[in-house]
Amino acid sequence: MEHINFLEKKSFHFTYMTMVLFFAVYASGFAALFIFQTIHMHSLEARISEEEKAVDELSSQSQKSENSSSAKDSGSLEKIMNVVDNKIEWSKYLEIISTIPDRVWLNEIKLSKEKVLITGNYADTKDVVEFLEKLKKKHIFEEVVLRSTQVDKNKDQQEILTFAIEAIIHDERSDKKTK
């Protein structure tokens, strides 16, 4: 077998064996390219059909929403008016933040027009008592009640003390009516 050195300036002779090897490599490269392009073409066709389905679905949803939008418009104004009538004056409830002792952590505050439910964790019973007393002193609450306390364990088996406080919100409209 003869070694070819491309740095030397010799003439290169084609033999039948080199021509067969050249065409075999060329044909296998062409076949691999053809297979790759065919697979790629099929994947593109699949993506195109998926996109066409998505466009059709969005078009049908758009048509449905256009058809039902006229019916919804009349109800939308009623919903907006209901929200305005039943608005919650958030600034008053921010007073809750000033009453939280250092070792009390709030998990949730559920506000409605009539009452508030506060849940959280505490380190010691005296911290929850202090929180209750501070809430009772706030003029925005008529009644503050400790609904529950519970001892749970976290995944590390450490005790977690939880509480739930419910308070009735003071209705200022009744004050204005009596004046």
C-alpha positions as CSV (number, residue, x, y, z in Angstrom):
1,M,0.0,0.0,0.0
2,E,1.3,3.3,-1.0
3,H,1.2,6.3,1.3
4,I,0.4,9.7,-0.1
5,N,2.2,12.8,1.1
6,F,0.3,15.9,0.0
7,L,3.2,18.2,0.9
8,E,5.4,16.6,-1.7
9,K,4.9,17.7,-5.3
10,K,4.4,14.4,-7.0
11,S,1.8,13.6,-9.5
12,F,-1.1,11.7,-8.1
13,H,-2.2,8.6,-10.0
14,F,-5.8,7.4,-9.8
15,T,-6.1,3.7,-9.5
16,Y,-9.3,1.8,-9.6
17,M,-9.2,1.3,-5.9
18,T,-8.9,5.0,-5.1
19,M,-11.7,5.8,-7.5
20,V,-14.0,3.2,-5.9
21,L,-13.1,4.6,-2.4
22,F,-13.7,8.1,-3.6
23,F,-17.1,7.3,-5.0
24,A,-18.1,5.2,-2.0
25,V,-17.3,8.1,0.4
26,Y,-19.1,10.5,-1.9
27,A,-22.1,8.3,-2.3
28,S,-22.4,7.6,1.5
29,G,-22.1,11.4,2.2
30,F,-24.8,12.1,-0.4
31,A,-27.1,9.4,1.1
32,A,-26.6,10.7,4.6
33,L,-27.4,14.2,3.4
34,F,-30.5,13.0,1.6
35,I,-31.7,11.1,4.7
36,F,-31.1,14.1,6.9
37,Q,-33.0,16.4,4.5
38,T,-35.9,14.0,4.3
39,I,-36.2,13.7,8.1
40,H,-35.9,17.5,8.4
41,M,-38.6,18.0,5.8
42,H,-41.0,15.7,7.6
43,S,-40.4,17.4,10.9
44,L,-41.1,20.8,9.3
45,E,-44.3,19.5,7.7
46,A,-45.4,18.2,11.1
47,R,-44.7,21.6,12.7
48,I,-46.5,23.4,10.0
49,S,-49.6,21.2,10.4
50,E,-49.5,21.8,14.2
51,E,-49.2,25.6,13.7
52,E,-52.1,25.5,11.2
53,K,-54.2,23.6,13.8
54,A,-53.3,26.2,16.5
55,V,-54.2,29.1,14.1
56,D,-57.6,27.4,13.3
57,E,-58.3,26.9,17.0
58,L,-57.4,30.5,17.9
59,S,-59.6,31.7,15.0
60,S,-62.5,29.7,16.2
61,Q,-62.0,31.0,19.8
62,S,-61.8,34.5,18.5
63,Q,-65.1,34.2,16.6
64,K,-66.7,32.7,19.7
65,S,-65.5,35.5,21.9
66,E,-66.7,38.1,19.3
67,N,-70.1,36.5,19.2
68,S,-70.4,36.4,23.0
69,S,-68.8,39.8,23.7
70,S,-72.0,41.7,23.0
71,A,-73.7,39.7,25.6
72,K,-70.9,40.2,28.1
73,D,-70.7,43.9,27.7
74,S,-74.0,44.5,29.6
75,G,-72.8,42.3,32.4
76,S,-69.4,43.9,32.6
77,L,-70.8,47.3,33.6
78,E,-72.8,45.6,36.4
79,K,-69.6,43.8,37.6
80,I,-67.6,47.0,37.7
81,M,-70.4,48.8,39.6
82,N,-70.5,46.0,42.1
83,V,-66.8,46.2,42.7
84,V,-66.9,49.9,43.2
85,D,-69.8,49.6,45.7
86,N,-68.1,46.8,47.6
87,K,-64.6,48.3,47.6
88,I,-62.3,47.6,50.5
89,E,-60.4,50.6,51.9
90,W,-56.9,49.0,51.9
91,S,-55.2,51.8,53.7
92,K,-57.1,51.1,56.8
93,Y,-55.9,47.5,56.8
94,L,-52.3,48.5,56.5
95,E,-52.6,49.4,60.1
96,I,-52.4,45.6,60.8
97,I,-48.7,45.7,59.8
98,S,-47.9,48.1,62.6
99,T,-49.3,45.8,65.2
100,I,-47.3,42.7,64.3
101,P,-44.8,41.8,67.1
102,D,-41.2,40.7,66.1
103,R,-41.8,37.0,66.7
104,V,-45.1,36.8,64.9
105,W,-45.2,35.9,61.2
106,L,-48.3,36.3,59.0
107,N,-49.1,33.7,56.4
108,E,-52.4,35.1,55.1
109,I,-54.8,38.0,55.5
110,K,-58.3,37.4,54.1
111,L,-60.3,40.6,53.8
112,S,-63.9,41.1,53.2
113,K,-66.2,44.0,53.7
114,E,-67.4,42.7,57.1
115,K,-64.4,40.9,58.6
116,V,-60.8,40.0,58.4
117,L,-59.1,36.6,59.0
118,I,-55.4,36.6,59.9
119,T,-53.4,33.4,60.0
120,G,-49.7,33.0,60.9
121,N,-47.1,31.5,63.1
122,Y,-45.7,32.6,66.4
123,A,-42.7,31.8,68.7
124,D,-44.3,32.2,72.1
125,T,-47.9,32.5,73.4
126,K,-47.2,36.0,74.8
127,D,-46.4,37.2,71.2
128,V,-49.9,36.1,70.1
129,V,-51.5,37.8,73.1
130,E,-49.6,41.0,72.4
131,F,-50.7,40.9,68.8
132,L,-54.4,40.4,69.9
133,E,-54.2,43.3,72.3
134,K,-52.7,45.6,69.7
135,L,-55.4,44.6,67.2
136,K,-58.1,45.3,69.8
137,K,-56.8,48.8,70.3
138,K,-57.2,49.6,66.5
139,H,-60.3,51.6,65.8
140,I,-61.0,49.7,62.6
141,F,-62.0,46.5,64.5
142,E,-65.2,46.1,66.6
143,E,-64.4,42.6,67.8
144,V,-61.1,40.6,67.7
145,V,-61.2,36.9,68.5
146,L,-58.5,34.2,68.6
147,R,-60.2,31.4,66.6
148,S,-57.6,28.7,66.9
149,T,-54.0,27.8,67.8
150,Q,-52.3,24.7,66.7
151,V,-48.9,23.0,67.1
152,D,-47.6,21.4,63.8
153,K,-44.3,19.9,62.9
154,N,-42.3,20.8,59.8
155,K,-40.3,18.3,57.7
156,D,-37.4,18.5,60.2
157,Q,-39.8,17.6,63.1
158,Q,-39.5,21.1,64.6
159,E,-42.6,22.5,66.2
160,I,-44.5,25.2,64.4
161,L,-47.0,27.2,66.3
162,T,-49.9,28.5,64.2
163,F,-52.8,30.8,64.9
164,A,-56.0,32.1,63.3
165,I,-57.5,35.5,64.4
166,E,-60.8,36.8,63.2
167,A,-61.9,40.4,63.5
168,I,-65.2,42.2,62.7
169,I,-64.5,45.4,60.7
170,H,-65.9,48.5,62.2
171,D,-68.6,50.0,59.9
172,E,-68.0,53.7,59.5
173,R,-71.2,54.2,57.6
174,S,-73.2,53.4,60.7
175,D,-71.3,56.1,62.5
176,K,-72.0,58.6,59.8
177,K,-75.7,57.8,59.9
178,T,-76.0,58.3,63.7
179,K,-74.3,61.7,63.6
